[in-house]
Amino acid sequence: MVEAMLCGRPVVGTEIAGIPEWVREGQSGFLADAATPKCFGEALERAWQQREHWQAMGSRGREDALRLYDPRPADSLLAIIMEAANAR
């Protein structure tokens, strides 16, 4: 999902884990209410109905992904730990 967003593609995902933190319904992609064929099919249908907006949605998704994505999470975690240790 993150790779698709970084490539400027709208995504279809489910409302589980952290996906709703990344995907904004109708803005950068589409969210299925549950991980079932029926719910996912409904999300795909909404996506198909909005296909003329996919390029703009992909651009918004890329902006969101660049803001949220941490390419070096280990370094970020280490920095947080070091900051906490130095604050003591």
C-alpha positions in Angstrom: 0.0 0.0 0.0 2.7 2.5 1.0 4.7 1.7 -2.2 1.6 2.3 -4.3 1.0 5.6 -2.6 4.6 6.7 -3.0 4.1 5.9 -6.7 1.1 8.2 -6.9 -1.5 5.4 -7.1 -4.8 5.5 -5.2 -5.3 2.4 -3.1 -8.1 0.1 -1.9 -7.7 -1.3 1.6 -9.6 -2.4 4.6 -10.3 -0.6 7.8 -7.8 -2.6 9.8 -4.4 -2.1 11.4 -3.1 1.4 10.4 -4.5 1.6 7.0 -7.1 4.2 7.8 -4.3 6.4 9.2 -2.8 6.4 5.7 -5.8 6.2 3.3 -8.4 8.9 3.2 -11.7 7.6 1.8 -12.5 9.2 -1.5 -9.4 11.5 -1.3 -6.4 9.2 -1.6 -8.1 5.8 -1.9 -11.0 3.7 -0.7 -11.6 1.7 2.4 -13.6 -1.4 2.8 -15.6 -1.7 6.0 -14.3 -5.2 6.6 -12.0 -7.8 5.1 -14.8 -9.6 3.3 -15.4 -10.2 -0.4 -18.7 -8.2 -0.2 -17.1 -5.2 1.6 -14.0 -5.2 -0.6 -16.2 -5.5 -3.7 -18.2 -2.4 -2.6 -14.9 -0.5 -2.1 -13.7 -1.5 -5.6 -17.0 -0.4 -7.1 -16.7 3.0 -5.4 -13.2 3.2 -6.8 -14.4 2.3 -10.3 -17.1 4.9 -10.2 -14.4 7.5 -9.4 -11.9 6.4 -12.0 -11.7 9.8 -13.6 -10.3 11.1 -10.3 -7.6 8.5 -9.9 -4.7 10.7 -11.0 -5.6 13.5 -8.5 -6.3 10.9 -5.8 -2.9 9.3 -6.4 -1.2 12.7 -6.2 -2.9 13.4 -2.8 -2.0 9.9 -1.6 1.7 10.5 -2.6 1.7 13.8 -0.6 0.2 11.9 2.4 2.7 9.1 2.1 5.7 11.4 1.9 4.5 13.1 5.0 3.8 9.8 6.9 6.5 7.5 5.6 9.7 7.1 7.6 12.4 5.7 5.3 14.8 5.1 8.2 12.6 3.9 11.2 15.5 2.4 13.1 17.3 5.8 13.1 14.2 7.5 14.2 13.7 5.1 17.0 17.3 5.5 18.1 16.9 9.3 18.1 13.8 9.0 20.3 15.6 6.7 22.7 18.7 8.9 22.9 16.6 12.0 23.4 14.8 10.3 26.3 18.1 9.1 27.8 19.6 12.6 27.6 16.5 14.1 29.2 17.2 12.2 32.4 
